[in-house]
Amino acid sequence: MPESKPRILIVDDERANVHVLNEMLKDKYEISVALNGNQALKRAFSNTPPDLILLDIQMPDMDGFAVCQQLVQQPETRDIPIIFITAMGDEADERRGLEMGAVDYVTKPFRPAIVLARIRIHLDMKHQRDLLNRISGIDGLTGIANRRRFQQFLEHEWRHCIRSGTPISMIMADIDHFKAYNDHYGHMAGDDCLREVALTLAASVERQTDLVARYGGEEFACIMPDTDLNGALKVAHRLHQSIIDLGIPHAFSPVAPHVTISIGVGTIRPKREQSSPRELIETADRWLYTAKGSGRNQIAGDVNLMGESQSAISSDNISENLPGTGVKEIPRVLIVDDERINLNVLGAIFQDGFETIMAQNGEQALSRATQTPQPDIILLDIQMPDMDGYRVCQMLKNDPGTRDIPVLFITVLTDGADESRGLSLGAVDYISKPFHPSVVLARVKTHLRLKHALTTLAGRNKELEAMVRLRESVTRMVGSDFKRPLSGIISLSTRLVKTPDLPEGVFSDLKTIEDMGFQLLKMISQSLDLWKLERGVYRVEPEPVDIPGIIRMGLMETDALSKARNIPVVLLVNGLPADPDDWFMISGEMLLCYCMITNLMKNAIEASPSGKTVTIDLRQTAGDSQIHIHNHGGIPIEIRNRFFEKGVTYGKTGAAGLGVYTARLIAEAMGGSLNLKTGDDMDTILTIQLPSA
């Protein structure tokens, strides 16, 4: 599907001017026209607002200054770049237009090439700003919308519903007994649980106009514009069931053996100056509190139509309809013996606290072992006329549906060979007749506990496998959806910074965008790529990387630290002071190089005595490139032999000891190495060797 063209709104009361601009722009942009200020405002506040506005000043009903003022004051339109194109060439008019919020001011007659270039720059900047805004609206742990994005979305849709007169609904959901989950499974497992719940909730919302966000902690919210209470309740039930279907084990929840959520639903029909988004949040939160207070794992909600009838939906305890939710199951014992007296005796032993199932031959035993619900344990006689117990046990163990049911032989056969044969077939115990009832009961209870433990472990293994799959999924999502566009933002910002005659404010904004992009990329890389590097599965996608440019970015990041410690950092190329035009390219990944070099620069500055210089010397040969980072602080002998190992640190409180370790992994992943030279003279040289581009 081809990418849509950027939308440009031309606002001018002179049709000749509109015609000239339209002819100039129509091939690259989607053009709309307004012949006066009121038309301009109407189009700007439409469902398809422009990406940029070209605005004349001199218009009869409402001049361009008034239009600009209204646009920049409204949240829906204040981020649309406005370029004044006008015959008013006075400096005071230009200053007034820019102070009101316009991004540029072009006087007539204009040169088409200049107007096109300025439009392109401002559209690129808006695109970058929109990308960063979207990224800043993502919750770092779960990957769904965060509280900031939630608030922005709610306010925007609230205003929309005021204009359209439609209701808006909100779901507040809370993971039941999440503190107990964290306390018993650990915070890493808790984080994985939050991610899986968040992604499941987001995937369960069918309309693109709805938003699922992490509201805080283990609490999530879903905003549904143009949705009444009935529609919201349908969504709530779908979200509730989706979490039950996940089946995340929660053995320490008094509500159910798996993770569940409580949900509150609120609906309001907004009216101008009579309500606020906060009322919707409070309504949904109040009903969430009701759901939790009524036993959790359920849905509660009401509708408040601002002066219209108010009604409540009684909360249904969903757990009553679900198997195993808070109700302790009774163990089921299958007793197999062809002697009625033996069945009666064994049945009497298990009459309290157990459900007994009887079978008098092998065929009955095999049939009842496969019925639903299955027995939890089988007591099996050996000597039976049609099919002996050995054969029954063998068939049970060969069937995947019954192989995990523990089998205890109870028999008069006391020979050691008989017992050995029974255990070799897969039985867990062998009890000889006559038996003592308390011994049989104790052994059955022991094997039931073991079976429960094994079942729990199997469930946790599945949970761990699901967590690994989720982590890989999130890693792929973040790697592809975040890193690639961020790299594009950085590259584009770097090119735009070099544009001649940029206004000072624009240059500063571009540098800020570039810096923020690098910081975000570094955070993503450090949090998601380290485990891949450790396992040797990180796949490098080599590209030419400008190392002097990377180092200059690193100098900006470490500037505050170097100034605070009075440690200048000097960049050399082949032993000579670096020139802005020096070209030093290696083959690797830009982000990996940035993380590696800035980590080592920071360490060098921290390790160097105050007032000494840290030197970075770039040297290139035909085959490879070397980056020498030299500081005048020595490596303590206590850690010298373990310097590149994970977690090694010295004298830095709270440090994780990952900087040098990660740098080594990065260098090796890109086909290079990281080497250390240090000695008693207290100088340290770290050498990064990488393939040349």
C-alpha positions in Angstrom: 0.0 0.0 0.0 1.6 3.3 -1.1 2.4 5.8 1.7 -0.1 8.7 1.8 1.1 12.2 0.8 1.5 14.8 3.5 -1.5 17.1 3.7 -1.0 20.9 3.2 -3.7 23.5 3.8 -3.3 26.7 1.8 -5.1 29.7 3.4 -5.4 32.8 1.1 -8.3 35.0 -0.1 -6.5 35.7 -3.4 -7.3 32.8 -5.8 -4.3 33.7 -8.0 -2.0 33.0 -5.0 -3.8 29.8 -4.2 -3.4 28.7 -7.8 0.3 29.4 -7.8 0.9 27.5 -4.6 -1.3 24.6 -5.7 0.6 24.2 -9.0 3.8 24.2 -7.1 2.8 21.6 -4.5 0.2 19.3 -6.0 2.6 16.7 -7.3 4.2 16.0 -3.9 1.4 16.9 -1.4 -2.3 16.5 -0.9 -3.7 20.1 -1.1 -6.7 21.6 0.6 -7.7 25.2 0.4 -9.4 27.8 2.6 -10.3 31.3 1.3 -10.8 32.8 4.8 -10.0 32.3 8.4 -13.2 30.5 9.4 -12.7 28.0 6.6 -9.1 27.5 7.8 -10.2 26.7 11.4 -12.9 24.4 10.2 -10.5 22.3 8.1 -7.8 22.3 10.8 -10.2 20.9 13.3 -11.6 18.2 10.9 -11.0 14.5 11.2 -8.2 14.8 8.7 -6.2 17.8 9.8 -3.4 19.1 7.7 0.2 18.3 8.4 1.3 21.9 7.6 -0.5 25.2 6.9 0.6 27.9 4.5 -1.2 31.0 5.9 -1.7 34.5 4.5 -2.0 37.4 6.9 -4.1 40.0 5.1 -7.6 38.5 4.8 -11.0 40.3 5.2 -12.9 38.5 7.9 -10.1 37.2 10.2 -6.5 38.0 9.6 -3.8 35.4 9.6 -2.5 36.4 13.1 -5.9 35.7 14.6 -6.1 32.3 12.9 -2.6 31.4 14.0 -3.4 32.4 17.6 -6.5 30.2 17.7 -4.6 27.2 16.2 -1.7 27.3 18.7 -4.0 27.7 21.7 -5.9 24.4 21.0 -4.3 21.0 21.9 -5.6 19.4 18.7 -3.9 21.9 16.4 -1.0 23.4 18.3 1.5 21.0 16.8 0.6 21.7 13.2 3.5 23.8 11.7 2.3 27.2 10.3 4.3 29.1 7.7 3.2 32.6 7.0 3.3 33.5 3.3 2.5 37.2 3.0 3.3 40.5 1.2 3.9 42.1 4.7 7.7 42.3 4.7 8.1 44.5 7.7 10.4 43.1 10.4 7.9 43.8 13.2 5.3 41.7 11.3 7.7 38.8 10.9 8.7 39.0 14.6 5.0 39.0 15.6 4.2 36.0 13.5 7.1 33.9 14.8 6.3 34.9 18.4 2.8 33.8 18.0 4.0 30.3 17.2 4.5 30.1 13.4 7.6 28.1 12.4 8.5 30.2 9.4 7.8 33.5 7.6 8.1 33.9 3.8 7.5 37.2 2.1 6.0 37.6 -1.4 7.1 37.4 -4.1 8.8 34.1 -3.1 11.2 31.8 -4.8 9.4 28.4 -5.3 12.6 26.3 -4.6 13.0 28.1 -1.2 9.4 27.5 -0.3 9.6 23.9 -1.2 12.8 23.4 0.8 11.3 25.1 3.9 8.1 23.0 3.6 10.1 19.8 3.3 12.3 20.7 6.4 9.3 21.5 8.6 7.3 18.4 7.5 10.4 16.3 8.3 10.7 17.9 11.7 7.0 17.4 12.4 7.4 13.7 11.3 10.3 13.3 13.7 8.5 15.0 16.5 5.4 12.9 16.0 7.6 9.7 16.1 9.2 10.8 19.3 5.8 11.7 20.8 4.6 8.2 20.0 7.7 6.6 21.5 7.4 8.7 24.6 3.9 7.4 25.0 4.9 3.8 25.3 5.3 2.0 28.6 8.9 0.8 28.9 8.1 -2.5 30.6 5.0 -3.7 28.8 5.3 -2.1 25.4 1.7 -0.7 25.4 0.6 2.9 25.9 1.7 4.5 29.1 0.0 6.9 31.6 1.0 10.0 29.6 -0.4 8.6 26.3 -3.5 7.5 28.2 -4.1 11.1 29.5 -3.5 12.6 26.1 -5.8 10.2 24.4 -8.6 10.6 26.9 -8.6 14.4 26.7 -8.6 14.3 22.9 -11.5 11.8 22.7 -13.4 13.6 25.5 -13.5 16.7 23.4 -14.5 14.7 20.3 -17.4 13.1 22.2 -18.5 16.6 23.4 -18.7 17.8 19.8 -20.4 14.6 18.5 -22.7 14.1 21.5 -21.7 10.5 21.9 -20.9 8.6 25.1 -17.4 7.5 26.1 -16.6 4.4 28.2 -13.6 3.3 30.2 -12.5 0.0 31.7 -10.2 -0.1 34.7 -8.6 -3.5 35.3 -6.4 -4.7 38.1 -4.5 -8.0 38.4 -5.8 -9.8 41.5 -3.3 -10.4 44.3 -0.4 -9.3 42.3 1.7 -8.6 45.4 1.5 -12.2 46.4 2.6 -13.2 42.8 5.6 -10.9 43.1 6.5 -12.1 46.6 6.4 -15.8 45.7 7.6 -15.9 42.1 9.9 -13.0 42.2 9.9 -9.6 40.5 11.4 -10.8 37.2 8.5 -13.2 36.9 6.2 -10.4 37.9 7.5 -8.2 35.1 6.9 -11.0 32.6 3.4 -11.5 33.9 2.7 -7.8 33.5 4.0 -7.9 29.9 1.9 -10.9 29.0 -1.3 -9.5 30.5 -0.7 -6.1 28.9 -0.1 -7.6 25.4 -3.1 -9.9 25.8 -5.4 -7.0 26.8 -4.2 -4.9 23.9 -4.7 -7.7 21.4 -8.2 -8.4 22.7 -9.5 -4.9 21.8 -10.9 -5.1 18.3 -11.4 -1.5 17.3 -8.4 0.7 16.4 -10.2 3.7 17.9 -9.9 2.1 21.4 -6.8 2.4 23.5 -5.4 0.0 26.2 -2.8 1.6 28.5 -0.8 0.7 31.6 -2.3 3.0 34.2 0.1 2.2 36.9 1.7 -0.8 38.7 -0.6 -3.8 37.9 -3.5 -1.6 36.8 -4.6 -1.2 33.2 -7.1 1.0 31.5 -9.1 0.9 28.2 -10.7 4.0 26.7 -13.5 3.4 24.3 -14.9 6.5 22.5 -18.4 6.4 21.0 -19.2 3.4 23.2 -22.2 3.0 25.5 -22.4 0.8 28.6 -23.6 -2.3 26.8 -20.7 -2.1 24.3 -18.2 -1.5 27.1 -19.5 -4.5 29.1 -19.0 -6.7 26.1 -15.4 -5.6 25.8 -14.9 -6.0 29.6 -16.1 -9.7 29.4 -13.8 -10.3 26.4 -10.8 -8.8 28.3 -11.7 -10.8 31.4 -11.9 -14.1 29.6 -8.7 -13.4 27.6 -6.7 -13.3 30.9 -8.4 -16.5 32.1 -7.5 -18.2 28.8 -3.8 -17.2 29.3 -3.7 -19.7 32.3 -0.7 -18.0 34.0 -0.3 -20.1 37.2 -0.9 -18.2 40.4 -0.7 -20.8 43.2 -0.7 -18.1 45.9 -4.0 -16.4 44.8 -7.0 -17.1 47.1 -9.3 -16.4 44.1 -8.1 -19.0 41.5 -5.0 -21.1 40.7 -4.2 -18.8 37.8 -3.9 -15.1 37.2 -7.2 -13.2 37.1 -8.3 -9.6 36.9 -11.0 -7.5 38.5 -12.7 -4.9 36.2 -14.7 -1.7 36.8 -16.6 -0.1 33.9 -17.8 3.5 33.6 -19.7 5.3 30.9 -20.4 9.0 30.6 -22.0 11.2 27.9 -19.8 14.3 28.1 -21.3 17.8 27.9 -19.4 21.0 27.6 -18.5 22.7 30.9 -20.6 20.2 32.8 -18.1 17.3 33.1 -14.4 16.4 32.9 -12.4 13.4 32.0 -11.5 12.9 35.6 -15.2 12.0 36.3 -14.9 9.1 33.9 -11.7 7.9 35.6 -13.3 8.2 39.1 -16.4 6.3 37.9 -14.5 3.4 36.5 -12.2 3.3 39.5 -15.1 3.3 41.9 -16.6 0.3 40.2 -13.2 -1.4 40.1 -13.1 -1.0 43.9 -16.6 -2.6 44.1 -15.5 -5.6 42.0 -12.4 -6.1 44.2 -14.4 -5.6 47.4 -17.0 -8.2 46.2 -14.4 -11.0 45.9 -12.3 -10.1 42.9 -12.2 -11.9 39.5 -15.4 -10.2 38.4 -16.8 -7.2 36.5 -18.8 -4.3 38.0 -20.1 -1.1 36.2 -22.6 1.7 35.9 -23.7 4.3 33.5 -23.9 8.1 34.3 -25.4 10.2 31.5 -25.0 13.5 33.2 -28.4 14.2 34.6 -30.1 11.3 32.8 -31.1 8.1 34.5 -28.4 6.3 36.4 -28.4 2.5 36.6 -26.0 -0.1 37.9 -25.0 -3.5 36.6 -24.8 -6.0 39.4 -21.5 -7.8 39.5 -21.5 -11.5 38.6 -18.9 -13.7 40.3 -17.3 -15.1 37.3 -15.3 -17.6 39.3 -18.5 -19.5 40.2 -18.7 -20.7 36.6 -15.0 -21.6 36.3 -13.6 -25.0 37.3 -11.1 -24.9 40.2 -11.5 -21.3 41.2 -10.9 -21.3 44.9 -12.6 -24.7 45.5 -10.3 -27.4 46.7 -10.6 -30.5 44.6 -11.1 -33.9 46.2 -8.4 -36.5 45.2 -9.9 -39.4 43.1 -8.6 -42.9 43.8 -9.2 -45.7 41.3 -9.1 -49.1 43.1 -8.7 -52.2 40.9 -9.2 -55.7 42.4 -11.3 -58.7 41.4 -12.1 -59.5 45.0 -15.1 -57.6 46.3 -13.9 -57.8 49.9 -10.6 -56.1 49.0 -12.5 -53.3 47.2 -14.6 -52.8 50.3 -11.6 -52.7 52.7 -9.7 -50.3 50.5 -12.8 -48.2 49.9 -13.2 -47.8 53.7 -9.6 -46.6 54.1 -10.3 -43.7 51.6 -13.9 -42.9 52.6 -12.9 -39.6 54.3 -11.4 -36.9 52.0 -11.3 -39.0 48.9 -13.5 -39.9 45.9 -13.2 -43.6 45.2 -13.8 -45.3 41.8 -14.0 -49.1 41.7 -13.0 -51.6 38.9 -13.1 -55.4 39.1 -11.0 -56.3 36.1 -8.4 -54.9 33.7 -10.8 -53.6 31.0 -12.9 -51.7 33.5 -9.6 -50.2 34.9 -8.4 -49.0 31.5 -11.9 -47.5 30.7 -12.2 -45.7 34.0 -8.7 -44.4 33.9 -9.5 -42.5 30.7 -12.8 -41.0 31.8 -13.2 -37.4 32.7 -12.3 -36.5 35.4 -9.4 -38.9 35.5 -8.3 -40.6 38.7 -5.4 -38.9 40.5 -3.9 -42.3 41.6 -4.5 -46.0 40.9 -4.3 -48.9 43.4 -3.8 -52.0 41.3 -4.0 -55.7 42.1 -1.8 -58.0 40.0 -3.6 -61.4 40.1 -6.8 -60.9 38.0 -8.4 -63.5 35.7 -8.8 -61.7 32.3 -5.8 -59.3 32.3 -3.3 -59.2 35.1 -2.1 -56.0 36.8 1.3 -56.0 35.0 -0.5 -55.9 31.6 -2.9 -53.1 32.8 0.1 -51.1 34.2 2.0 -51.5 30.9 -1.0 -50.3 28.8 -1.6 -47.3 31.2 2.1 -46.3 30.8 2.0 -46.6 27.0 -1.0 -44.3 26.7 0.0 -40.6 26.7 -3.4 -39.8 28.3 -2.8 -42.0 31.4 1.0 -42.4 31.7 1.3 -39.7 34.3 -1.2 -41.2 36.7 0.7 -42.8 39.6 0.2 -46.6 40.0 0.6 -48.5 43.3 0.5 -52.3 43.2 -1.3 -53.9 46.1 -0.9 -57.7 45.9 -0.2 -61.0 47.7 2.8 -61.5 45.5 5.8 -60.9 47.9 8.7 -62.2 45.8 11.4 -59.7 45.1 11.3 -60.5 41.4 7.6 -59.6 41.3 8.2 -56.3 43.0 11.1 -55.5 40.6 9.0 -56.3 37.6 6.2 -54.1 38.8 8.4 -51.1 39.5 10.2 -51.6 36.1 6.9 -51.2 34.4 6.5 -47.7 35.8 4.6 -48.3 39.1 5.6 -45.8 41.9 5.1 -48.3 44.8 4.5 -51.9 45.7 2.5 -52.9 48.8 2.2 -56.5 49.9 -1.0 -58.0 51.4 -1.9 -58.1 54.2 -1.3 -54.4 54.6 -1.8 -51.9 57.4 -4.5 -49.3 56.5 -2.5 -46.4 57.9 0.5 -47.4 55.8 -1.5 -47.5 52.6 -3.1 -44.2 53.4 0.2 -42.5 54.2 1.8 -43.9 51.0 -1.1 -42.7 48.8 -0.9 -39.2 50.3 2.8 -39.1 49.7 2.5 -40.0 46.1 -0.4 -37.6 45.6 1.8 -34.8 47.0 4.6 -35.8 44.6 2.2 -35.9 41.7 0.9 -32.4 42.7 4.5 -31.1 42.8 5.3 -32.6 39.4 2.2 -31.1 37.9 3.1 -27.7 39.4 6.6 -28.0 38.0 5.3 -28.9 34.6 2.9 -25.9 34.7 5.8 -23.6 35.7 7.9 -25.0 32.8 5.1 -24.1 30.4 4.9 -20.7 32.0 8.7 -20.3 31.6 8.4 -21.3 27.9 5.6 -18.9 27.4 7.7 -16.1 29.1 10.7 -16.9 26.8 8.4 -16.7 23.8 6.9 -13.5 25.0 10.3 -12.0 25.7 11.5 -13.0 22.2 8.3 -11.5 20.8 8.7 -8.2 22.7 12.4 -8.1 21.7 11.6 -8.6 18.1 8.9 -5.9 18.3 11.1 -3.4 20.0 14.0 -4.2 17.8 12.2 -3.7 14.6 9.5 -1.2 15.5 11.7 1.1 17.7 15.3 0.8 16.6 14.8 1.1 12.9 12.7 4.3 12.9 14.9 5.8 15.6 18.0 5.2 13.6 16.2 6.9 10.7 15.4 9.9 12.9 19.1 10.2 14.0 20.4 9.9 10.4 17.9 12.5 9.1 18.6 14.8 12.0 22.3 14.6 11.3 21.8 15.5 7.7 19.4 18.3 8.4 21.8 19.8 11.0 24.3 20.3 8.1 21.7 22.3 6.1 23.2 25.8 5.3 21.7 28.9 7.0 19.5 27.1 9.5 17.8 29.4 12.0 19.4 29.0 15.4 16.3 27.7 17.0 15.8 25.1 14.3 19.4 24.0 14.6 19.1 23.6 18.4 15.8 21.6 18.0 17.4 19.3 15.5 20.4 18.7 17.8 18.0 17.9 20.6 16.1 15.4 18.5 19.4 13.8 17.5 20.6 13.6 21.1 17.2 12.2 22.3 17.2 9.6 19.5 20.7 8.4 20.6 19.7 8.2 24.2 16.5 6.2 23.4 18.5 3.8 21.1 21.1 3.3 23.8 18.5 2.5 26.4 16.8 0.0 24.0 20.1 -1.7 23.1 21.3 -2.0 26.7 18.0 -3.4 27.9 17.2 -5.8 25.1 20.4 -6.8 23.2 22.7 -7.7 26.2 21.1 -11.1 26.7 21.5 -11.9 22.9 25.1 -10.8 23.0 25.8 -13.0 26.0 24.3 -16.1 24.3 26.1 -15.3 21.0 22.9 -15.1 19.0 23.0 -11.3 18.2 23.0 -10.9 14.4 25.0 -7.9 13.4 23.8 -6.1 10.3 27.1 -4.4 9.2 27.0 -0.8 7.8 29.7 1.9 7.5 29.9 3.8 10.8 31.5 7.2 11.2 33.5 6.8 14.4 34.5 10.5 14.8 30.8 11.3 14.7 30.0 8.6 17.3 32.7 10.0 19.6 31.4 13.5 19.3 28.0 12.3 20.3 29.6 10.5 23.2 31.4 13.7 24.2 28.1 15.5 24.4 26.7 12.7 26.7 29.8 12.7 29.0 30.3 16.5 28.9 28.8 17.1 32.4 30.9 14.3 33.9 34.1 15.5 32.4 33.5 19.1 33.5 32.6 18.0 37.0 35.9 16.0 37.3 37.9 18.6 35.3 39.0 16.0 32.8 39.3 17.1 29.2 38.8 14.5 26.4 41.0 14.9 23.3 40.2 13.2 20.0 43.2 12.3 17.7 43.3 10.6 14.3 46.6 8.9 13.6 48.2 10.8 16.5 47.2 14.2 15.3 44.3 16.5 16.6 41.1 15.5 14.8 39.8 17.7 12.0 36.0 18.1 11.4 36.5 16.7 8.0 38.5 13.6 9.1 37.0 10.4 7.7 37.4 7.2 9.8 34.9 4.5 8.9 34.5 1.0 10.4 32.2 -1.9 9.5 29.6 -2.5 12.3 26.3 -1.2 13.7 26.0 2.5 14.6 24.1 1.8 17.9 26.4 -0.9 19.1 29.4 1.4 18.4 27.8 4.2 20.3 27.0 2.1 23.3 30.5 0.5 23.4 32.4 3.7 23.0 30.4 5.9 25.4 30.6 3.1 28.1 34.4 3.1 27.8 34.7 6.9 27.6 32.6 7.2 30.8 34.7 4.6 32.6 37.9 6.3 31.5 36.7 9.7 32.8 35.7 8.1 36.1 39.0 6.3 36.5 41.2 9.2 35.6 42.7 11.5 38.3 41.2 15.0 38.3 42.9 17.4 35.9 44.4 14.7 33.7 43.4 14.2 30.0 41.7 11.3 28.5 42.9 10.7 24.9 41.1 8.8 22.2 43.3 8.0 19.2 41.9 6.5 16.0 44.4 4.6 13.9 43.5 2.7 10.7 45.4 0.2 8.6 44.5 -1.6 5.4 42.8 -4.5 7.2 41.4 -3.1 10.4 40.8 0.0 12.6 41.9 0.6 16.1 40.4 2.9 18.8 42.8 3.6 21.6 41.3 5.1 24.8 44.0 6.2 27.1 43.5 7.5 30.7 46.0 8.2 33.5 44.2 6.0 36.1 45.4 2.5 36.7 43.2 -0.5 37.1 43.4 -1.9 40.7 45.3 -5.1 40.9 42.4 -6.7 42.7 40.3 -6.7 39.5 43.0 -6.5 36.8 42.8 -10.2 35.8 38.9 -10.1 35.9 38.5 -6.7 34.2 36.4 -7.9 31.3 34.1 -10.2 33.4 30.5 -9.5 34.1 29.7 -7.7 37.4 33.4 -6.7 38.1 33.6 -3.2 39.6 35.8 -1.5 42.2 35.0 1.4 44.5 31.8 2.5 42.7 28.7 2.1 45.0 25.7 0.7 43.3 27.5 0.1 40.0 26.4 -3.0 38.0 29.8 -3.8 36.5 28.3 -4.1 33.0 30.0 -1.3 31.0 33.3 -3.0 30.0 31.7 -6.4 29.9 29.1 -5.2 27.4 31.7 -3.3 25.4 33.8 -6.6 25.0 30.7 -8.5 23.9 29.8 -5.8 21.3 33.4 -5.7 19.9 33.4 -9.5 19.5 29.9 -9.5 18.0 31.1 -7.1 15.3 34.1 -9.3 14.5 36.6 -7.4 16.5 38.2 -7.5 20.0 38.8 -5.4 23.1 42.2 -5.5 24.7 43.7 -4.0 27.9 47.1 -2.6 28.6 47.9 -1.4 32.1 50.8 -1.4 34.4 52.4 -0.1 37.5 52.8 3.4 36.0 49.0 3.7 36.6 48.2 4.4 32.9 45.5 2.4 31.2 45.0 1.9 27.4 41.9 0.1 26.1 42.1 -0.8 22.4 39.1 -1.6 20.4 40.0 -3.4 17.1 37.2 -3.5 14.4 37.0 -4.3 10.7 37.5 -1.3 8.5 34.6 -0.3 6.2 
